[in-house]
Amino acid sequence: MDINTFFDAEFDEHFDLVNKTREATRDPFIKLVDLCADAFNAGNKLMFFGNGGSAGDAQHIATEFTVRYVNNRRALPAIALTTDSSALTAIGNDFGFDHLFERQIEALGKPGDIAIGISTSGNSKNVNLALQKAREMGLIATGWTGRSGGEMAALCDPVMIVPSQTTARIQEMHIMLGQMLVGILEYRLGLRD
């Protein structure tokens, strides 16, 4: 393929999806913002998790909350369940890969916390088991996905479904939505002018 054709096609697909994602995710995004603001105000935390690129997104967004986004401000309680190599390897070894996040939700979650599962297909078993456990324990189970929403769609409220079949484009929208979440919550919590 010609490099210029490839270059333009990637940008065209991205820009097209930005507009579709804006329409598809507005209402669930607004609901998630309200839930997160209430959770922070009540002393609860956000728990992010996913596999592969979604694990990276979980870590990126959790860090934006705990460190800073635009300005220095108080730290906001958010963690990525993808970073503790001892827990991940022990759970994987002793219980199986499917239970990586479920066990951490059980150990670290409390009612009122928000579990945010990230899966481009919506069918990652370890993400969905964690969302089920979160619901059983009284956490708010939410998700970011793509395609048709997969099995995740029935486990989450709200769920943000990026209307694409392309993993890379879905991930681009997830990171954008995640950074938007941090940004608006800084305003909402009075941490930014």
C-alpha positions as a Python dict, from the first residue, in 0.01 Angstrom:
ca = {
    (1, 'M'): (0, 0, 0),
    (2, 'D'): (116, 351, -77),
    (3, 'I'): (227, 530, 241),
    (4, 'N'): (28, 846, 164),
    (5, 'T'): (-289, 647, 104),
    (6, 'F'): (-237, 456, 428),
    (7, 'F'): (-162, 774, 623),
    (8, 'D'): (-474, 952, 497),
    (9, 'A'): (-698, 647, 546),
    (10, 'E'): (-595, 613, 911),
    (11, 'F'): (-673, 978, 981),
    (12, 'D'): (-1001, 961, 788),
    (13, 'E'): (-1114, 658, 988),
    (14, 'H'): (-1016, 829, 1315),
    (15, 'F'): (-1196, 1154, 1237),
    (16, 'D'): (-1509, 969, 1124),
    (17, 'L'): (-1513, 769, 1447),
    (18, 'V'): (-1469, 1078, 1664),
    (19, 'N'): (-1806, 1209, 1547),
    (20, 'K'): (-1979, 871, 1582),
    (21, 'T'): (-1833, 827, 1932),
    (22, 'R'): (-1949, 1174, 2033),
    (23, 'E'): (-2308, 1073, 1958),
    (24, 'A'): (-2288, 718, 2094),
    (25, 'T'): (-2124, 796, 2428),
    (26, 'R'): (-2260, 1135, 2536),
    (27, 'D'): (-2536, 1008, 2768),
    (28, 'P'): (-2334, 728, 2934),
    (29, 'F'): (-2040, 968, 2973),
    (30, 'I'): (-2258, 1223, 3152),
    (31, 'K'): (-2393, 949, 3379),
    (32, 'L'): (-2039, 827, 3456),
    (33, 'V'): (-1927, 1179, 3544),
    (34, 'D'): (-2214, 1214, 3793),
    (35, 'L'): (-2137, 874, 3948),
    (36, 'C'): (-1765, 948, 3979),
    (37, 'A'): (-1824, 1289, 4135),
    (38, 'D'): (-2061, 1135, 4389),
    (39, 'A'): (-1811, 856, 4461),
    (40, 'F'): (-1523, 1097, 4519),
    (41, 'N'): (-1739, 1321, 4738),
    (42, 'A'): (-1836, 1016, 4948),
    (43, 'G'): (-1474, 906, 4994),
    (44, 'N'): (-1485, 623, 4742),
    (45, 'K'): (-1239, 533, 4467),
    (46, 'L'): (-1223, 435, 4101),
    (47, 'M'): (-1077, 96, 4003),
    (48, 'F'): (-964, 55, 3639),
    (49, 'F'): (-873, -273, 3468),
    (50, 'G'): (-827, -431, 3127),
    (51, 'N'): (-586, -640, 2920),
    (52, 'G'): (-308, -542, 2680),
    (53, 'G'): (-362, -192, 2545),
    (54, 'S'): (-661, -157, 2777),
    (55, 'A'): (-431, -234, 3072),
    (56, 'G'): (-215, 55, 2957),
    (57, 'D'): (-523, 276, 2934),
    (58, 'A'): (-628, 173, 3286),
    (59, 'Q'): (-287, 273, 3421),
    (60, 'H'): (-277, 597, 3224),
    (61, 'I'): (-617, 720, 3340),
    (62, 'A'): (-572, 612, 3703),
    (63, 'T'): (-245, 805, 3708),
    (64, 'E'): (-413, 1119, 3572),
    (65, 'F'): (-641, 1107, 3877),
    (66, 'T'): (-376, 1038, 4140),
    (67, 'V'): (-110, 1276, 4011),
    (68, 'R'): (-251, 1563, 3804),
    (69, 'Y'): (-411, 1633, 3471),
    (70, 'V'): (-386, 2005, 3392),
    (71, 'N'): (-294, 2177, 3719),
    (72, 'N'): (-150, 2068, 4050),
    (73, 'R'): (-440, 1976, 4276),
    (74, 'R'): (-523, 1724, 4547),
    (75, 'A'): (-482, 1361, 4452),
    (76, 'L'): (-800, 1173, 4363),
    (77, 'P'): (-832, 806, 4463),
    (78, 'A'): (-802, 585, 4156),
    (79, 'I'): (-608, 265, 4101),
    (80, 'A'): (-530, 37, 3810),
    (81, 'L'): (-561, -333, 3891),
    (82, 'T'): (-303, -409, 3622),
    (83, 'T'): (13, -297, 3800),
    (84, 'D'): (84, -529, 4094),
    (85, 'S'): (301, -798, 3936),
    (86, 'S'): (303, -1012, 4252),
    (87, 'A'): (-77, -1014, 4275),
    (88, 'L'): (-119, -1072, 3902),
    (89, 'T'): (123, -1365, 3889),
    (90, 'A'): (-2, -1522, 4213),
    (91, 'I'): (-367, -1496, 4109),
    (92, 'G'): (-285, -1623, 3761),
    (93, 'N'): (-90, -1915, 3901),
    (94, 'D'): (-322, -2010, 4188),
    (95, 'F'): (-665, -1926, 4048),
    (96, 'G'): (-617, -1874, 3673),
    (97, 'F'): (-593, -1575, 3443),
    (98, 'D'): (-971, -1537, 3433),
    (99, 'H'): (-970, -1429, 3798),
    (100, 'L'): (-694, -1160, 3787),
    (101, 'F'): (-924, -865, 3842),
    (102, 'E'): (-1208, -1040, 4024),
    (103, 'R'): (-981, -1129, 4319),
    (104, 'Q'): (-851, -773, 4341),
    (105, 'I'): (-1203, -630, 4333),
    (106, 'E'): (-1295, -868, 4616),
    (107, 'A'): (-989, -763, 4819),
    (108, 'L'): (-986, -389, 4755),
    (109, 'G'): (-1339, -287, 4659),
    (110, 'K'): (-1612, -157, 4885),
    (111, 'P'): (-1971, -50, 4822),
    (112, 'G'): (-1982, 284, 4645),
    (113, 'D'): (-1649, 235, 4466),
    (114, 'I'): (-1664, 241, 4087),
    (115, 'A'): (-1524, -49, 3885),
    (116, 'I'): (-1431, 56, 3532),
    (117, 'G'): (-1364, -240, 3305),
    (118, 'I'): (-1203, -171, 2969),
    (119, 'S'): (-1230, -421, 2682),
    (120, 'T'): (-1241, -336, 2312),
    (121, 'S'): (-1456, -643, 2242),
    (122, 'G'): (-1656, -648, 2563),
    (123, 'N'): (-1585, -1019, 2588),
    (124, 'S'): (-1272, -1033, 2805),
    (125, 'K'): (-1360, -1301, 3059),
    (126, 'N'): (-1138, -1166, 3337),
    (127, 'V'): (-1284, -816, 3296),
    (128, 'N'): (-1642, -943, 3295),
    (129, 'L'): (-1591, -1167, 3600),
    (130, 'A'): (-1456, -864, 3786),
    (131, 'L'): (-1759, -659, 3684),
    (132, 'Q'): (-1989, -937, 3808),
    (133, 'K'): (-1802, -948, 4140),
    (134, 'A'): (-1824, -568, 4167),
    (135, 'R'): (-2200, -580, 4125),
    (136, 'E'): (-2234, -857, 4385),
    (137, 'M'): (-2035, -648, 4634),
    (138, 'G'): (-2228, -323, 4583),
    (139, 'L'): (-1972, -144, 4368),
    (140, 'I'): (-2090, 48, 4063),
    (141, 'A'): (-1993, -158, 3758),
    (142, 'T'): (-1916, 48, 3449),
    (143, 'G'): (-1739, -30, 3125),
    (144, 'W'): (-1572, 105, 2814),
    (145, 'T'): (-1594, -117, 2509),
    (146, 'G'): (-1644, -122, 2134),
    (147, 'R'): (-1802, -327, 1857),
    (148, 'S'): (-2148, -441, 1976),
    (149, 'G'): (-2060, -409, 2345),
    (150, 'G'): (-2017, -783, 2389),
    (151, 'E'): (-2108, -951, 2716),
    (152, 'M'): (-1988, -645, 2906),
    (153, 'A'): (-2285, -437, 2792),
    (154, 'A'): (-2526, -635, 3013),
    (155, 'L'): (-2300, -605, 3318),
    (156, 'C'): (-2250, -228, 3324),
    (157, 'D'): (-2447, 85, 3385),
    (158, 'P'): (-2331, 301, 3229),
    (159, 'V'): (-2140, 142, 2944),
    (160, 'M'): (-1965, 350, 2678),
    (161, 'I'): (-1963, 160, 2348),
    (162, 'V'): (-1736, 301, 2078),
    (163, 'P'): (-1909, 222, 1747),
    (164, 'S'): (-1617, 61, 1564),
    (165, 'Q'): (-1482, -283, 1476),
    (166, 'T'): (-1121, -161, 1470),
    (167, 'T'): (-931, -224, 1794),
    (168, 'A'): (-683, 61, 1743),
    (169, 'R'): (-959, 316, 1681),
    (170, 'I'): (-1158, 193, 1982),
    (171, 'Q'): (-850, 235, 2201),
    (172, 'E'): (-797, 587, 2069),
    (173, 'M'): (-1150, 679, 2172),
    (174, 'H'): (-1113, 512, 2513),
    (175, 'I'): (-807, 718, 2601),
    (176, 'M'): (-981, 1034, 2479),
    (177, 'L'): (-1291, 959, 2687),
    (178, 'G'): (-1072, 877, 2987),
    (179, 'Q'): (-887, 1205, 2968),
    (180, 'M'): (-1215, 1390, 2922),
    (181, 'L'): (-1342, 1218, 3237),
    (182, 'V'): (-1047, 1343, 3439),
    (183, 'G'): (-1078, 1692, 3295),
    (184, 'I'): (-1447, 1742, 3365),
    (185, 'L'): (-1420, 1591, 3713),
    (186, 'E'): (-1151, 1844, 3801),
    (187, 'Y'): (-1403, 2117, 3715),
    (188, 'R'): (-1689, 1936, 3885),
    (189, 'L'): (-1495, 1892, 4210),
    (190, 'G'): (-1382, 2256, 4215),
    (191, 'L'): (-1017, 2166, 4150),
    (192, 'R'): (-982, 2368, 3831),
    (193, 'D'): (-1099, 2712, 3718),
}
